[in-house]
Amino acid sequence: MTFKTLTLEDRALFRAGEKARPPATSDAVFTNIFIWRSYYRPIWAEAHGCLCLIFQPREAEPFGLPPVGAGDRLAAMDFLMRELSSRTAAPSLRQIPADLAEMAVQAGRPWQSVHDRDNDDYVYASRQLITLGGRRMHQKKNHYNFFVSHNQFECLPITRDLTPDLLAVEESWVAAKEGQNMPSSRLRYEIESVHELLRHMDDLEQSGLAIRISGKIEGFTMGELISPDTALVHVEKANHDIRGLFVALTSHFCREFFSETTYVNREQDLGLPGLRHSKESLKPDHMRRKYILSPA
């Protein structure tokens, strides 16, 4: 079976698969695959009623992702594992949702299953992010109130004419991260992924919000609805020196675009201490656990 390089023209097929079985986690959503394609170099094939993906990251071994679509996912994973065995001495399926990993174990597949904490998705109650109510959110509410009382700001829906200002925010964010724990190669592709998201925001059906303070855009965020009850945030960049800006950005974004949505998935922390602290401090409703499957 021939694998194909992923392109924007594959969007409709993947969107149909996502609609048939809404994704449980963030990794196999078409937008994420597409905007990170330069780094992960994804290829795909149809098998057993599913879209089967292989990532070929630079400087790392290839691995498979959760099958997309409503077909036979176990058979699709069998297919992926066989294909990977011909490409690498260490075949594995990664970012596998907990229910699918458990299904493989119960079905007697000869694979070991290892929890991948660094890639678990943080899922929040949308209403909690909007209101910042309750004792658990008291500190965040204080930061938000400080921001509102100390800044003249406006919230803007993201449009193409804002792209230069948004890229300036992204570059400032990356400059602040350089020298920290995030690898420099990851930062380079981080910039490219944001460029791609902005360039194709209409094609990828993205919603976005920017906050402007005293005439200058200081933060922005973008995301999409991935199931009837869950939104996914792809990017959130802001000036770390402005107290309360991040929480204001999150709260106003959810209020504007996802007020009728039950959950907001804000993706993983990659094992980075600062990012983990930030995501934990917003008090997730629950985590979407992920596993690595490999031959026992």
Beta strands, then each sheet from edge to edge (+ up, - down):
strand 1: 4-5
strand 2: 43-47
strand 3: 50-55
strand 4: 63-64
strand 5: 93-97
strand 6: 111-115
strand 7: 121-125
strand 8: 153-157
strand 9: 207-213
strand 10: 216-227
strand 11: 230-238
strand 12: 263-265
strand 13: 286-288
strand 14: 290-295
sheet 1: 1+ 2- 3+ 4-
sheet 2: 5+ 14- 6+
sheet 3: 8+ 9- 10+ 11- 12- 7+ 13-
end
